[in-house]
Amino acid sequence: MHIVVLGAGPAGLAAAWELVRAGHVVTVLEQDATVGGLAQSRHRCGLWLDLGPRRFEPVDAEQLAEVRGLLQSELVPHERRAGVRLRGAAFVHPPRANELARHLPAATVARAAWDWTKERARDAIRARAPADFASWSTARRGRELHELLDGALAEKVYGIPAERLDAGWAKERARTEPPHVFHYPARGGIGAIARAYAAAIEARGGEIRLCASLVRVEHRRGRARRVVWEREGVERSLACDAVVGTLPIAELARALAPAVDDRALSAANALQHVAMLYVHLEVGEPRVTPDHWTYLPEHRFRVHRVSEAGAFASADAPRDRSALCCEIACRFGDATWRLQDGAAARLAIEDLALAGLVERGRARPLAVARARFALPVHELGWAERVGVLRAAIERAPNLITTGRDGLFRHDGLGASMRAGRDAARVLIDRAPRPAILAAAVTRRAG
């Protein structure tokens, strides 16, 4: 079987690796000039800068062993730590009651305690679970802490009031909270994992075509038969027996038009996404914060999260200074997205100085990266729209999507890779064994 994988991100590479090991002929199409999707790393001034996820949390022992076998360098375990800076004080995340009582004003602590007590009483008699994120978060922490922490941060990231966000994604994220230990390559940044998978796929005879933008997926008799892609303004096509789509589900639906109906296209257009600016700064201090991630929920900051590259202890990282990654959420194409690199760096430095994390004169920009589809906006009704799209895509039984929405998973790199692996195994289980054998013989003969 010839299988086309759309996207060379973590899910796409994991799917392609599973398929080539099973003897299939695999072609991976990736619109960027490098593999990895969001899981990429750049080398600047002796530091590896991760452009998206900064942790690998294996979902099972099989996945951990697989990555260790493919990497040329060691995977170093780290304890996951996160903190919050709020009103000049630092807390662990999620905050503990004794820390809040010690650092926040007494009146705020009293209101938070009273709110929490009321919500516990309401929870005992509540008939049904809250539908929106604001109600769900308030039920967990009380109104005061919701407005200070969860609600403020959610509104900064997603750009809409917490009352309009669906509680379903938050419940799922809380249920699948990542483990407290993650892994990080000793050399090469998190992108080393993607590069190792790509090298292994090509060594097994798989093909990865970069700078290949998807145009459409053509159907015949209800099955995907051909993928049309474009490079440098020239359209090309690939005949295939099956397709694995790791793109956002709305993009896949549009690529299937006109096979999908108007209702599905309407759902695709209604789905919104958060874009992300990643601003990397170098500061002349060996450690800026003891946490891997520091959240800034206050609205006066445009930066909502900071992470430190040195905290992941890359073996070849300089020990006399730190590189900070500042995440700024925005909408694709808005004023923040269009900021020049220098302006984005100045904005990040100003926020970190106000938060007390750096001194203005000691920070300098290293790189600015942009991610167009960083996070889905889980508005009320989002789950129903995704369901409409999945139903439209599943009309082609040989087109397999990864995950619920085809986007990088909140719960880490390992979960994205598992989604790709599971999608590949669906095709492997469906394929007749003689077809697999014939494909393997043809590939070796070629």
C-alpha positions in Angstrom: 0.0 0.0 0.0 1.1 3.5 -0.7 0.1 5.8 2.1 0.4 9.6 2.1 0.9 11.3 5.5 -0.1 14.9 5.7 2.2 16.8 8.0 5.7 16.1 9.4 4.9 17.1 12.9 5.2 14.7 15.9 2.0 12.8 15.0 2.8 12.6 11.3 6.4 11.3 11.9 5.2 8.8 14.5 2.6 7.5 12.0 5.0 7.3 9.1 7.6 5.4 11.2 4.9 2.9 12.3 3.8 2.5 8.6 7.3 2.0 7.1 8.2 -0.6 9.8 5.0 -2.5 8.7 6.3 -2.6 5.1 4.2 0.2 3.6 5.4 2.7 1.0 5.1 6.1 2.7 5.3 9.7 1.5 5.1 12.5 4.0 4.1 16.0 2.8 5.2 19.0 4.9 4.5 22.6 4.1 7.5 23.9 6.1 11.2 23.7 5.2 12.0 21.5 8.2 10.3 18.5 10.0 8.9 18.7 13.5 5.9 21.0 13.2 5.7 22.9 16.5 8.4 20.6 17.9 11.4 22.3 16.3 14.6 23.7 17.8 17.1 26.3 16.5 20.7 26.8 17.6 21.6 30.3 18.5 24.7 31.5 20.4 25.4 28.1 21.8 21.8 27.6 23.0 19.1 25.3 21.7 15.8 27.3 21.4 12.6 25.2 21.3 9.9 26.8 19.1 6.9 25.0 20.6 6.7 22.2 23.1 9.5 21.9 25.6 8.9 18.5 27.1 8.5 14.9 26.0 6.3 13.0 28.3 6.1 9.4 27.2 2.6 7.9 27.4 4.0 4.3 27.8 7.2 2.3 28.1 7.0 1.3 24.5 7.2 4.9 23.3 10.0 5.8 25.7 12.1 2.8 24.5 11.4 3.7 20.9 12.6 7.3 21.2 15.6 6.3 23.2 16.5 3.8 20.5 16.2 6.4 17.7 18.1 9.3 19.4 21.8 9.5 19.2 22.0 11.4 22.5 20.6 10.6 25.9 17.1 11.4 27.1 17.4 13.2 30.5 14.5 12.9 33.0 13.3 16.1 34.7 10.8 16.8 37.3 8.0 19.1 35.9 7.6 22.3 37.8 5.5 25.4 37.1 4.9 28.6 38.9 2.7 31.8 38.9 3.8 35.3 39.4 0.9 37.4 40.6 1.1 40.9 42.2 4.8 40.7 42.8 4.7 37.3 44.5 5.6 33.8 43.2 3.4 30.7 43.8 3.6 27.1 42.7 1.1 26.1 40.1 -1.6 25.1 40.9 -1.4 27.5 43.9 -1.5 26.1 47.5 -3.7 27.6 50.1 -0.9 28.4 52.5 1.1 30.2 49.9 -1.9 32.3 48.9 -2.5 33.2 52.5 1.1 34.2 53.0 1.5 36.4 49.9 -1.9 37.9 49.0 -3.7 40.7 50.9 -5.7 39.5 53.9 -9.0 40.8 52.3 -8.3 38.8 49.1 -7.6 35.7 51.1 -10.8 36.1 53.1 -12.9 36.5 50.0 -11.2 33.5 48.3 -11.9 31.3 51.4 -15.5 32.4 51.6 -16.0 31.8 47.8 -14.5 28.4 48.0 -16.7 27.4 51.0 -19.8 28.6 49.1 -18.9 26.6 46.0 -18.3 23.4 48.0 -21.8 23.8 49.5 -23.3 24.4 46.0 -21.4 21.5 44.5 -23.1 19.1 47.0 -26.5 20.1 45.7 -25.7 21.0 42.1 -27.9 19.1 39.6 -25.6 19.0 36.6 -22.0 19.8 35.7 -21.2 23.4 34.5 -21.1 23.8 30.8 -18.8 26.8 30.5 -15.3 27.2 31.7 -16.0 30.1 34.0 -18.6 28.1 35.9 -16.4 25.0 36.0 -13.3 26.9 37.3 -15.4 28.9 39.8 -16.8 25.6 41.2 -13.3 24.3 41.7 -11.6 27.4 43.2 -14.2 30.0 44.0 -15.0 33.3 42.1 -12.1 35.3 43.6 -9.3 32.8 42.6 -11.0 32.2 39.2 -10.8 35.9 38.3 -7.2 36.2 39.6 -5.8 33.0 38.0 -7.7 30.7 35.7 -10.2 33.1 34.2 -7.6 35.9 33.6 -5.1 33.5 32.0 -7.8 31.8 29.8 -9.1 35.2 28.6 -5.5 36.4 27.8 -4.7 33.2 25.8 -8.0 32.7 24.0 -9.1 36.3 23.6 -12.7 35.8 24.7 -14.4 35.8 28.1 -14.2 32.6 30.1 -18.0 32.4 30.1 -17.9 31.7 26.3 -15.3 28.8 26.6 -16.5 25.2 26.7 -15.8 23.4 30.0 -15.3 20.1 28.2 -11.7 20.7 27.2 -10.7 21.9 30.7 -12.3 18.8 32.3 -10.4 16.5 29.9 -7.1 18.4 30.5 -7.6 18.1 34.2 -8.4 14.4 33.9 -5.3 13.7 31.7 -2.9 15.9 33.7 0.6 15.1 32.4 3.0 13.1 34.7 5.4 15.0 37.0 8.4 13.6 35.1 9.2 14.5 31.5 12.3 13.8 29.3 14.5 16.1 27.2 17.3 15.2 24.8 20.8 15.9 26.2 21.7 17.6 22.9 19.8 19.1 20.0 16.8 20.5 21.8 13.3 18.9 21.6 13.6 19.0 17.8 16.2 16.3 18.0 13.3 13.8 18.5 11.6 14.9 15.2 14.9 14.8 13.4 15.7 11.3 14.6 12.3 10.0 13.4 12.8 11.7 10.0 16.2 10.1 9.6 14.8 6.6 10.6 11.9 6.9 8.2 14.1 7.8 5.2 16.6 5.0 6.1 13.7 2.6 5.8 12.8 3.9 2.4 10.1 6.4 3.3 10.0 9.7 1.6 9.6 13.2 3.2 8.8 16.1 0.8 9.3 19.5 2.4 7.7 22.8 1.3 4.8 20.8 0.0 1.5 22.5 0.6 -1.7 20.5 0.5 -4.2 21.6 -2.2 -6.9 18.9 -2.1 -7.6 15.3 -1.5 -9.5 13.7 -4.5 -12.1 11.0 -4.1 -13.5 8.2 -6.2 -16.3 5.9 -5.0 -16.1 7.3 -1.5 -12.3 6.7 -1.0 -9.4 9.0 -1.1 -7.4 8.2 -4.2 -5.1 11.1 -5.0 -3.4 13.9 -3.0 -2.8 17.1 -4.9 0.0 19.3 -3.5 1.9 22.4 -4.5 5.5 23.6 -4.4 6.8 26.9 -5.8 3.4 27.5 -7.5 3.4 24.2 -9.4 0.7 21.6 -8.6 1.7 18.0 -8.4 -0.3 14.9 -7.5 0.2 11.5 -5.8 -1.9 8.4 -6.2 -2.4 6.6 -2.9 -4.2 3.8 -1.2 -4.8 5.7 2.0 -4.2 9.0 3.7 -3.2 9.9 7.3 -4.1 13.5 8.1 -2.4 15.2 11.0 -3.4 18.7 10.0 -6.1 20.8 11.8 -9.4 19.1 11.1 -10.8 22.3 9.5 -8.0 22.3 7.0 -8.7 18.6 6.1 -12.4 19.3 5.6 -11.6 22.2 3.2 -9.2 20.0 1.3 -12.0 17.5 0.8 -14.3 20.0 -0.8 -16.6 19.7 -2.8 -17.0 16.2 -1.3 -18.0 17.6 2.1 -21.4 19.4 2.5 -22.2 23.0 3.3 -22.8 22.2 6.9 -19.3 20.8 7.3 -17.7 23.7 5.5 -19.6 26.1 7.8 -18.3 24.3 10.8 -14.8 24.5 9.5 -15.0 28.2 9.0 -16.5 28.7 12.5 -13.5 27.0 14.2 -11.1 29.6 15.6 -7.5 29.1 16.6 -4.9 30.9 18.7 -1.6 31.8 17.0 1.5 32.2 19.1 4.6 34.4 19.1 7.6 32.8 20.7 10.1 35.4 21.7 13.5 34.1 22.8 15.7 36.3 24.9 19.2 35.9 26.3 19.9 37.2 29.8 23.2 37.4 31.6 22.1 35.2 34.6 22.7 31.5 35.0 19.2 31.0 36.5 16.2 33.3 36.3 13.5 31.2 37.9 13.5 27.8 39.7 10.5 26.8 37.6 10.4 25.3 34.1 7.3 27.4 33.3 6.2 30.7 34.9 2.7 32.0 34.2 1.8 35.7 34.2 -2.0 35.9 34.5 -2.3 39.6 35.1 -3.8 41.6 32.2 -1.1 44.2 32.2 1.2 41.6 30.7 1.0 40.6 27.0 3.3 37.6 27.8 1.3 34.9 29.4 4.0 32.2 30.0 7.8 32.2 30.3 10.1 29.2 30.1 13.8 28.9 30.5 15.9 26.8 28.1 18.6 26.3 30.6 16.2 24.7 33.0 16.1 21.6 30.8 19.8 21.1 31.3 21.0 20.6 27.8 24.5 19.1 28.1 26.0 21.7 25.7 24.2 24.7 27.1 26.3 27.6 28.5 26.1 27.7 32.3 26.8 31.4 32.7 23.5 32.7 31.2 19.9 31.8 30.4 17.7 31.8 27.4 14.0 32.6 28.1 11.1 31.8 25.8 8.2 34.2 26.1 4.8 33.1 24.8 2.4 35.8 23.4 -1.0 34.5 22.3 -2.7 36.3 19.4 -5.0 35.7 16.4 -3.4 35.0 13.1 -3.1 38.2 11.2 -3.9 40.6 14.0 -1.7 43.5 15.1 0.3 41.4 17.6 0.9 38.7 15.0 2.2 41.3 12.6 4.7 42.9 15.0 8.2 43.2 13.7 10.7 40.9 15.5 12.3 43.9 17.3 9.0 45.2 18.5 8.0 41.8 19.8 11.3 41.4 21.7 10.9 44.9 23.3 7.3 44.0 24.4 8.6 40.8 26.0 11.5 42.5 27.8 9.2 45.2 29.1 6.8 42.5 30.5 9.5 40.5 32.1 11.0 43.6 33.7 7.6 44.6 35.2 7.2 41.1 36.5 10.6 41.2 38.2 12.1 38.4 36.2 14.8 40.3 34.3 16.5 43.7 34.3 15.9 45.7 31.1 19.5 46.3 30.2 20.5 42.6 30.6 18.2 41.0 28.1 18.7 40.8 24.3 16.7 39.1 21.6 17.9 35.8 20.1 15.0 34.8 17.9 11.3 35.2 17.2 9.1 32.4 15.9 5.4 32.2 14.9 3.0 29.3 15.1 -0.2 29.8 13.1 -2.2 26.9 14.6 -1.0 26.8 18.1 -4.2 26.1 20.0 -7.9 25.6 19.2 -10.3 28.1 20.8 -12.8 25.9 22.7 -15.8 28.1 22.4 -19.2 26.8 23.5 -20.4 24.5 20.7 -16.9 23.7 19.6 -17.3 20.0 20.3 -20.4 19.8 18.1 -18.6 21.6 15.2 -15.7 19.2 15.5 -18.2 16.3 15.5 -19.7 17.5 12.2 -16.2 17.7 10.6 -15.2 14.3 11.8 -18.4 12.8 10.4 -17.8 14.4 7.0 -14.1 13.2 6.9 -15.0 9.7 8.0 -17.1 9.2 4.9 -13.8 8.3 3.3 -12.8 5.2 5.3 -9.2 5.3 4.1 -8.6 8.8 5.4 -7.5 8.6 9.0 -7.2 11.6 11.2 -5.1 11.9 14.4 -6.6 13.0 17.7 -9.9 14.8 18.3 -9.1 17.9 16.3 -5.8 17.2 14.4 -3.9 19.7 16.5 -0.9 19.5 18.8 -2.2 18.1 22.1 -2.3 20.1 25.3 -0.9 17.2 27.3 2.4 17.0 25.5 4.5 15.7 22.7 4.1 12.1 23.7 0.3 12.3 23.3 0.6 13.8 19.8 3.0 11.0 18.9 0.6 8.3 20.3 -2.2 9.8 18.2 -0.1 9.3 15.1 0.9 5.8 16.1 -2.7 4.8 16.8 -3.8 6.2 13.4 -1.2 4.2 11.6 -2.1 1.0 13.4 -5.7 1.4 12.2 -4.5 1.3 8.7 -2.1 -1.6 9.4 -4.9 -3.6 10.9 -7.2 -3.0 7.9 -4.6 -3.8 5.2 -4.5 -7.3 3.8 -1.2 -9.0 4.5 -0.5 -9.9 0.8 -0.7 -6.2 0.0 1.8 -5.3 2.7 4.2 -8.0 1.3 3.8 -6.8 -2.3 4.5 -3.2 -1.2 7.6 -4.2 0.7 8.9 -6.2 -2.3 8.1 -3.4 -4.7 9.9 -0.8 -2.5 13.0 -3.1 -2.2 13.1 -3.7 -5.9 12.8 0.0 -6.6 
